[in-house]
């Protein structure tokens, strides 16, 4: 089998295609023939060495996976060979085959194809879990709202009856209004701390000073859910979010998609051979939705 390997940290050109033995799934695992994966910010942060949670090179990136079960390990009873599944692995999806924990996979939503399903796991679960506490009538602020996680967070918040403000470029404001945003803010021309107040939940997908500045717009009981930044924050109103892609959450996402209540916006579909180009575009920060990579044979 082949996989896209990086043997050092660096720019998008570090990837090379290599032939390796096909892995065997262990207890509670399945072997997935990859149909598609996608690019997340975490991918290029690992590639560059900014994030070293996957260890040192050589590394195979890719968190999202959508594909066909090729084999199952002992005690893996949830799926059978031939099943179409989607979910998350902690690295390794930029390959022909990848081993995944069965409890981090679910059946592909019936209303979309496996290629589009590859855009959903990391971004969808992050948005879903960030908004788990939102109630109708609450006020939500989403940073980087047109991005992969952001555009899903907006839809989920809208479906839960929240009033939504969002930071994004002016060119994305009409798009975000169509998804449910009532107060779009162009972060290039307007300081969001002067534009909104009494926010019950901030979905912070940027980190850095955005986290601290977001504290200034909270309601008395408001909180910031930060998907970026350090593990802890001195202010108890900040909750650091780490994605937990359980089968139960993936099933809920799939059902929401199948009811027509959640749409994944695909910015571009590229073959895995153009992995470097996909990283360059993702790293630019100018992507609306997700970039999907198909696994060529």
N, C-alpha and C positions, 0 to 999 in steps of 0.2 A: 504494500500500500504506500501511498505518498502522503507527505505532510509538508506544510510550509514552516520551515524552521528559521529561527534567528539565533546565530551563534555569538552575537555580541549585542550590547545595547547601542542604540543609535537612531538614525533617521529611517524613513520608510523603505529605503533600499537595502536594509539588512536581511530581508527575507530571501530564502532560497528553497527550492523544492527538493525534497530528499526522499529516497525510498527506504522504508523501514519494515520490520515484520508486523503483521497484523496482530493487535493485542487480543488477549482473551479476557472476557468479563469474569470478575470474581463474584463472591457471594453478594446478592442484592444488587448486582450490576447487570447492565445490558450493553451489548455492542451495537452501535448505531452506524449505519451507512449514511454519511452526511449528504443531504440534498442541498442544504443552504445554511449559512450562518450570517452574522451581521457584524458591523463595526460599532463598538461602544467606546466612549471616552477612556474607559479603563484600559482598553487594548493599546491605544497609542501611548498612554502613560506608562504602561509596563514596557512596551517596546523601547521607549526612550530612556528608561531607567529611573524616571521620576517616581514610579511606584514599583517596589520590588517584592510585592507580596507573593509572587509566584516563584521567587528565588532567583538564582543566577542562570544565565544562558548555559547551554542551549535551551531554548523555550519554544513551545508551540502555542500560539495565542488562540483566541476564539472562545467566547463565553456562551453565546447563543447557539443553539443547535436545533435543526429540524431535519428529520430523516426517517429512515426505515430500520426497524429493529432487524439485525442480522443474526444475532445469537443472544442467548440469555445465560446468566451464571446461576449457580446454586442459590436457592432461596429467592430467586427473582421470579415472582409469580404474577406480577401486575400486567406484564406485556408478553406477547409471543412474537416469534419471527414473522416478519411481514407487516406488523403494525406500524402505522404512521404516527410518529411522536414528535413532540417539541419540548424544549425545556432549556436547562442551563447546566453547563459543566464549568469547572474552575480551571479553564485553559484546555486547549487541545482540539477545539472544533474546526480549526483551519487545517483540515485533513480529510482523507477519504473515509476513514472510520475513526470513531472515538468511543471510548468506554464512558458510560454515564451511570450514576446512581439512579435506580428505578424511582426512588422517591423525590427526584428532582425533574421528573418527566411527566407529561400528560398526553392524551390523545390530541392530535392536531384539530383545531376547530373545523367543523364540517363546512362552514361557509367560506373558507379561504384555502388557498393551496399551500403546500408545504414551504414554498419559497417565501410567501408573505408571512407565514407563521414564524419564520426565522427572525423577523424583526421584533417580535413581541415579548419574549421571556424576560430579559434583563430590564428593559425599559418599562414594560407593563407591570411586572411585579414591584419594581421600585415605586412607580406611581401609585399602585394599589395600596401598598403598605404605608406609604407616606400619608395617604389620605384616609387611613382606616378609622380615624376618630371623628371625621367631619360629619356634621349634622345639617339638616336643612336650615337655611337662613343664616348660616355662618359666613364669615367673610374670609376668603382665601386669597393669598398672593403667591403667584408662581413665577419664579425667576427662570430665565432662559426658556420661556414658554413655548417657543416654536420648535424646540429641539426634540430629540428622540423620546426622552422621558417627559418633557414639558407638555407636548401636545396631547399625550395620553392623560397626564395629570389634569389638564384643563377639562377634558371630556368626562373624566371620572368625577371631578368636583361638580361639574354642571349637572350630571345625572343624580348626584346626591343633594341637589338643591342649594348649593352654595352660590354666593355672589363672588365673582372672580375678577381680581386685578392681575395684570401680567406684565412683565418686562420683556420687551422684544423690539427689534427694529421696526420703524414705521411701515416698511414694506410688508411686514407680516401681520399688521394690525387687522386688516380685513379678514384674513385667514383665521386669526384667533377669535375675532367676533363671531364668525360662523361656527366655531367650536363651542362658544359659550362665554367668552370673556366679555365683561361689561366695561372694564376700565383698562385698556391697553396703555402702556407707558413706554415711550422710547427712551431707553437708558442712556442714549448718546446725548440727548438734549435736556432730559428732565431727571432730577434726583428723586428717586422713588420715595425717599423719606419725606419729601415735601408734598407728595401727591396722594398718599393714602394714610389712613389712620384706623385705629380700632380693628386691626386684623386678628382674626382668631387663629389662623394657621398660615405660616409662610413655608412654602416648599422651596428650599434653597438648593438649587442644582449647580451653584457656582462656587460657593465657599469663599475663603479669604475674607475681605472686609465686608462682603455682602452679608455674612452671618451676623456680625456685630451691628451693622447698620439696620438689619431687619428687626433687631430687638427693639429699636426705637419706635416701630410702627405697631407694636402689638397691643391688643386689648388687655384688660386686667388679667384675664385667664389665658391669654394667647401663648402660642409656642412656635418655635422654629424647628422644622424637621430638616436637618442638613444631610444631604447625600454626599457632600464633599467636606474635607477638612479633618482635623484631628479627632481621635476617638472620644475625647472628653472635652467639655467646655466649662469654664468657670461659672457660667450662668446656667442655672438649672432649667431655664426655659428653652434651652437648646437640646434637642434630642438627635444624636448621630444615628443615621439610618444605615444599616447594612442589609443588603438584599437577601431574602431567605426564600428561595424558589421551591416551595413545597408543591407536591402534586395537588393538594387541595386548592392552593391559590391559583395555580395554572389552570385547573378545571374551572374555577370561577371566572378567570379571564376569558377562557374559551367560550363559556356560556354567555358572557357579556358580549363578546364579538358576534356570536351566532344570533343573538337577539337584535343585532343591529345597533347596539348602544355604545360600541367602541370601534373605532376605525384606526388602523395603523397606516400612517402616511409613509410611503416609500419614496425617498428622494431619488434613488438610483439603484439599479440592479446590475452588478458587475460579475464577471467570472472571477474565481479565486486567483487566477493568474494575474489579475490587476489589483492584488491586495495592497501594493504600495500606493497606487493611485487612490484607492479607497481611504487609506490612512491619511494621505495628504488632504483630501477633501474634508474628512471628519475633523482633523486637527485644525482646520481653518476656522471652525466655529460658525460656519455659514450654511449649515445643513438644516433644512426643514424636514423633520421626521428622521427616518433611518436609511442607512446604506446597507443593502443586502448583497451578500456574496454567494454565488452558486458554485457548487463543487463540481467542476468538470471531471470527466472520467479519463 
